[in-house]
Amino acid sequence: MVLDIEGIKKDATVKMRKALPALVFTIIAAVLIWVFGNLVFMPLAEGITLYGGWPLDKVISFVILIALIAIVLRAMLALTRIADGISTFFAAEMSRLTPKSFDETSLRRYRSFLRGIVYTILIIFIFILIQNYLTYIHPALSGIVLLIIVIWAIVLLYQGGTKIAGEITKTLDYMGEQAVKLLEGEREEKKEMTEKSKR
């Protein structure tokens, strides 16, 4: 079954356009909270303790961390749509390498692999935003979260890599066949030219 590559790319572009405003707003809100938290609220709270001996900077760090996580969770739908759009768009572009053998399964595999890369980049960005606040709460907390992210990213990328391995083999086989056909065509042309010159 031949896929409508242009239609797939158009759908992916539409999804990305619809999700982009929500994502931009979310990123701006998250960055503003991070900037004000790091440069204003945390320095102001340093050395102040609440009733019961609770350090105010740790409490504010926890509040900002919760706010950032809530914003990120709210944005996950937009992030997922954009990740799907980007991965679908690039998967459709990859179909140009193997136009005859590219089918729905190929599209799903490329999409899964590229989605894994996009998700890994997004989760690293999220960790960069919340790392300081995790450290303020407890120095080991950011290390634990980073370790979980590393394990998750390795599993995700490995799964995507195993799915795409077959497609890479198929693409290389197709390109090899095209190269052989090209060489055979050149040999035929040279043979014809040699025969003509003999006449």
C-alpha positions in Angstrom: 0.0 0.0 0.0 1.5 3.3 -1.1 1.2 6.1 1.5 0.2 9.6 0.8 3.4 11.2 2.0 2.4 14.8 1.2 -0.9 14.3 3.1 0.9 12.8 6.1 3.4 15.8 6.2 0.4 18.2 5.9 -1.4 16.6 8.8 1.8 16.7 10.9 2.3 20.4 10.1 -1.3 21.2 11.1 -0.9 19.3 14.4 2.3 21.2 15.2 0.8 24.6 14.3 -2.2 24.0 16.6 -0.1 22.9 19.5 2.7 25.5 19.2 0.9 28.5 20.8 0.1 26.5 24.0 3.7 25.2 24.1 5.2 28.7 23.6 3.0 30.1 26.4 3.9 27.2 28.7 7.7 27.7 28.0 7.4 31.4 28.7 5.5 30.8 32.0 8.0 28.1 33.1 11.0 30.2 32.3 9.5 33.3 34.1 8.8 31.2 37.2 12.3 29.7 37.1 13.9 33.2 36.6 11.9 34.8 39.4 12.4 31.8 41.7 16.2 31.7 41.2 17.0 35.4 41.0 14.4 36.9 43.4 12.5 34.6 45.7 15.3 32.2 46.7 17.8 34.9 47.5 15.1 36.8 49.5 14.2 33.6 51.5 17.8 32.7 52.3 18.4 32.5 56.1 14.7 33.0 57.0 13.0 30.2 58.9 9.3 29.6 59.4 7.5 28.6 62.6 8.9 25.2 63.6 12.3 25.8 62.1 11.4 25.2 58.5 13.9 27.0 56.2 11.9 29.3 54.0 14.2 28.8 50.9 13.4 25.0 51.0 9.7 25.7 51.3 9.7 28.2 48.4 11.9 25.7 46.4 9.2 23.0 46.9 6.4 25.4 46.0 8.2 26.5 42.8 9.0 22.9 41.9 5.3 21.9 42.3 4.3 24.9 40.1 6.8 24.0 37.4 5.7 20.3 37.4 2.1 21.4 37.2 2.9 23.6 34.2 4.9 20.9 32.5 2.1 18.3 33.0 -0.4 20.8 31.6 1.9 21.2 28.6 2.4 17.5 28.0 -0.5 17.3 25.6 1.0 20.1 23.4 4.5 18.6 23.8 3.2 15.2 22.7 1.4 16.6 19.6 4.5 18.5 18.6 6.8 15.5 19.2 4.4 13.4 17.1 4.3 16.1 14.4 8.1 16.4 14.2 8.6 12.6 14.2 5.9 12.1 11.6 7.3 14.9 9.4 10.8 13.5 9.5 9.6 9.9 9.0 7.7 11.0 5.9 10.9 12.7 4.7 12.8 9.4 5.2 10.4 7.7 2.9 12.1 9.4 0.0 15.1 7.0 0.5 12.9 3.9 0.0 9.8 5.0 -1.8 8.7 1.5 -3.0 9.1 -0.3 0.3 7.9 2.5 2.7 4.6 1.5 4.3 2.5 2.1 7.4 4.8 -0.1 9.5 7.9 1.8 8.3 6.2 5.1 9.2 5.3 3.8 12.7 8.9 2.6 13.3 10.5 5.9 12.2 7.9 7.8 14.2 8.6 5.7 17.3 12.4 6.2 17.0 12.2 10.0 16.3 9.6 10.4 19.0 12.0 8.8 21.5 14.7 11.3 20.6 12.3 14.3 20.9 10.9 13.0 24.3 14.5 12.6 25.6 15.4 16.2 24.6 12.2 17.5 26.2 12.7 15.6 29.5 16.3 16.9 29.7 15.0 20.5 29.2 12.5 19.9 32.0 15.2 18.5 34.3 17.4 21.6 33.6 14.4 23.7 34.8 13.8 21.9 38.0 17.4 20.8 39.0 18.2 23.7 41.3 14.9 23.3 43.1 15.4 19.6 43.6 18.9 20.3 45.0 17.5 23.0 47.4 15.0 20.5 48.8 17.7 17.7 49.2 21.1 17.5 47.4 20.6 13.8 46.6 17.1 14.4 45.0 18.4 15.9 41.7 20.9 13.0 41.5 18.1 10.4 41.9 15.9 12.1 39.4 18.8 12.4 36.9 19.6 8.7 37.3 15.9 7.8 36.6 16.0 10.0 33.5 19.2 8.4 32.2 17.8 4.9 32.7 14.5 5.9 31.0 16.3 7.6 28.1 18.5 4.5 27.5 15.5 2.2 27.5 13.5 4.5 25.2 16.3 5.0 22.7 17.3 1.3 22.7 13.7 0.3 22.0 13.5 2.9 19.2 16.9 1.8 17.8 15.8 -1.8 17.6 12.6 -0.8 15.8 14.5 1.3 13.3 17.3 -1.2 12.7 15.2 -3.2 10.2 14.2 0.0 8.4 17.9 1.0 8.1 18.7 -2.4 6.7 15.9 -2.1 4.2 17.0 1.4 3.2 20.6 0.2 2.7 19.5 -2.8 0.6 17.3 -0.5 -1.5 20.2 2.0 -2.0 22.5 -0.9 -2.9 20.0 -2.2 -5.5 19.8 1.3 -7.0 23.6 1.6 -7.1 23.9 -1.8 -8.8 21.2 -0.7 -11.4 23.1 2.5 -12.0 26.4 0.7 -12.5 24.8 -1.8 -14.8 23.2 1.1 -16.8 26.6 2.8 -17.1 28.2 -0.5 -18.3 25.5 -0.9 -20.9 26.0 2.6 -22.1 29.8 2.1 -22.4 29.2 -1.2 -24.2 26.9 0.5 -26.7 29.4 3.3 -27.2 32.2 0.9 -27.8 30.1 -1.1 -30.3 29.2 2.1 -32.1 32.8 3.3 -32.3 33.9 -0.1 -33.8 31.3 0.3 -36.6 
